[in-house]
Each structure stands twice: as structure tokens, then as C-alpha cells.
């Protein structure tokens, strides 16, 4: 016959204490690496992020050219781990609250819809670029295009208004 023995109470207390400690650790980690601090953001991103506000109607040629290169940009986003320069261009007149992008940009977005969806997924998977976007309170759905340059920099076009 098999005898089942119960663990003594000190092991039970030790297990309960360990479970309590483990449950409290994730909150400690979140408090230690908050994204409210500009220093923490720059450490994660690895470079300073520049912001610029523009009008989609004025920059439509640049935005359309970047949208047309979305297929190439997806592969570059996937491989990018360090940049010297990150520029975010807020296309404030293209924000949803303003009626969305102008017709010529909207037509390019529809034409490249699947690629833009894939680009947004890749941006979400790239910690550096995601935190650059997220730290400026831009939703991924508002990113229209990204454009990499020959100087290890990127321009991110967002149909959004700057926070604040």
C-alpha cells in the first residue's frame, strides 16, 4: 500500500512567500523602465527623435513616393537595429479628426493597403522604431509610410497631430 504524506507547514509557507514575490516582480520591472522619462526613451531607441509638423497637401509627393516604396521599407524595418536619425513628420491635415489624408494620398494608401498593413506589423515588431512612434503617442494605424535614407536615418510619416 502507498502512503501519501503531506508537506510540512514550513514548505507550504515558503512556497506561498515565493509565489507572492513572483507575482509582485512584473510590476517592479515596469516601474523601473517607464517610458515617461526622455532618458529611458532615448536609451531604448538609441538615438534622438526629431519631430516636424507638416501638411500632407504640401508634402504629398514625398508621402506618395514613400508609400510606393513600402515593399522595400518592410525589409529594411525588419533588419534595422540602429539608426543615427529618426524623424517623425506629423501630417496634421491628414489626421482622422481632420477628415483623413487628401484624395491623392488616400488613393495610394488603398493601392498599397496590404503592404502598409505589413509595414505596421513590422514596425510593431521592431522595438526601437515602435518606441520612437509610441513615445510620441502615435498609433500604428496612423503611420502611412517610412522612408530610409543613405545616411542611416528614417522619416516616419504619420497622419496625426502632435500630442499636447
C-alpha positions as a printed Julia matrix, in Angstrom:
164×3 Matrix{Float64}:
   0.0    0.0     0.0
   1.25   3.51   -0.83
   1.38   6.15    1.84
   0.82   9.79    0.85
   2.47  12.3     3.09
   1.56  15.97    3.24
   4.35  18.54    3.07
   5.09  20.1     6.39
   3.87  23.62    7.01
   7.22  25.41    6.66
   7.48  24.31    2.99
   3.94  25.48    2.43
   4.79  28.91    3.87
   7.98  29.12    1.81
   6.04  28.27   -1.35
   3.39  30.9    -0.57
   6.07  33.55    0.04
   7.82  32.68   -3.24
   4.52  32.88   -5.15
   3.77  36.28   -3.62
   7.24  37.55   -4.52
   6.98  36.27   -8.09
   3.59  37.93   -8.53
   4.96  41.32   -7.49
   8.05  41.26   -9.74
   6.43  42.22  -13.08
   5.16  45.48  -11.59
   8.63  46.27  -10.26
  10.13  45.79  -13.73
   7.54  48.1   -15.28
   8.24  50.84  -12.76
  11.98  50.58  -13.38
  11.73  51.08  -17.16
   8.91  53.56  -17.63
   8.55  55.39  -20.91
   7.66  58.66  -19.22
  11.33  59.55  -18.92
  13.01  61.05  -22.02
  16.27  59.36  -20.98
  14.59  55.94  -20.93
  13.06  56.56  -24.35
  16.41  57.64  -25.85
  18.12  54.61  -24.3
  15.6   52.23  -25.86
  15.52  53.99  -29.21
  19.27  54.63  -29.25
  19.03  57.99  -30.97
  17.25  61.28  -30.6
  13.88  61.53  -32.3
  13.12  64.73  -34.2
   9.55  65.88  -34.78
   8.17  68.04  -37.52
   4.62  69.13  -38.29
   3.66  69.46  -41.92
   0.69  69.44  -44.24
   0.01  66.33  -46.32
  -1.14  68.56  -49.13
   2.27  70.28  -49.2
   4.31  67.07  -48.84
   2.08  64.79  -50.93
   4.83  63.94  -53.46
   7.2   62.82  -50.67
   4.5   60.82  -48.9
   3.34  59.15  -52.13
   6.94  58.25  -53.06
   7.43  56.72  -49.6
   4.16  54.76  -49.9
   5.27  53.42  -53.28
   8.49  52.11  -51.67
   6.64  50.35  -48.83
   7.66  46.89  -50.07
  11.36  47.82  -49.78
  10.78  49.56  -46.46
   9.26  46.43  -44.9
  12.51  44.51  -45.4
  14.57  47.42  -44.07
  12.38  47.79  -40.96
  12.83  44.07  -40.31
  16.66  44.39  -40.43
  17.06  47.75  -38.66
  18.52  47.72  -35.16
  20.38  51.06  -35.02
  19.78  54.4   -36.66
  21.6   57.72  -36.47
  18.47  59.78  -37.07
  14.72  59.28  -36.63
  12.42  61.99  -37.96
   8.68  61.85  -37.4
   6.59  64.01  -39.7
   3.12  64.72  -38.34
   0.78  65.28  -41.28
  -1.75  67.11  -39.18
  -4.2   67.86  -42.01
  -4.34  64.11  -42.8
  -5.39  63.12  -39.26
  -8.68  61.26  -38.9
 -10.07  64.2   -36.93
  -9.43  66.4   -39.98
 -11.1   64.06  -42.46
  -8.12  61.85  -43.29
  -5.48  62.08  -45.99
  -6.04  64.12  -49.16
  -7.51  62.15  -52.11
  -4.21  61.54  -53.96
  -2.57  60.08  -50.82
  -5.72  58.13  -49.92
  -5.67  56.54  -53.39
  -2.03  55.4   -52.87
  -2.91  54.05  -49.42
  -5.72  51.94  -50.93
  -3.41  50.77  -53.74
  -0.73  49.62  -51.25
  -3.08  48.64  -48.4
  -1.68  45.14  -47.84
   1.91  46.38  -47.85
   1.1   49.18  -45.41
  -0.58  46.67  -43.09
   2.56  44.51  -43.24
   4.75  47.57  -42.62
   2.78  48.41  -39.48
   3.23  44.84  -38.21
   6.98  45.06  -38.8
   7.12  48.43  -37.02
   5.34  46.87  -34.06
   7.94  44.09  -34.02
  10.91  46.48  -34.13
  11.38  47.69  -30.53
  13.44  50.73  -31.49
  11.04  52.07  -34.11
   7.94  51.08  -32.16
   9.13  53.0   -29.09
  10.02  56.01  -31.25
   6.44  56.03  -32.57
   4.77  55.13  -29.28
   6.74  57.71  -27.29
   5.18  60.41  -29.49
   1.69  58.97  -28.87
   1.22  57.9   -32.47
  -0.98  54.91  -33.16
   0.39  52.38  -35.64
  -2.78  52.73  -37.71
  -1.8   56.37  -38.32
   1.6   55.51  -39.84
   1.32  55.97  -43.59
   4.88  55.29  -44.7
   8.54  55.22  -43.71
  11.45  56.36  -45.81
  15.04  55.31  -45.16
  17.89  57.49  -46.39
  21.53  56.78  -47.29
  22.73  58.38  -44.03
  21.33  55.69  -41.68
  18.2   57.7   -40.97
  14.47  57.24  -41.32
  11.49  59.52  -41.8
   8.18  58.23  -40.45
   5.06  59.83  -41.95
   2.04  59.79  -39.63
  -1.5   61.04  -40.28
  -1.72  62.54  -36.81
  -1.36  65.7   -34.83
   1.46  66.1   -32.3
   0.46  65.28  -28.72
  -0.02  68.15  -26.39
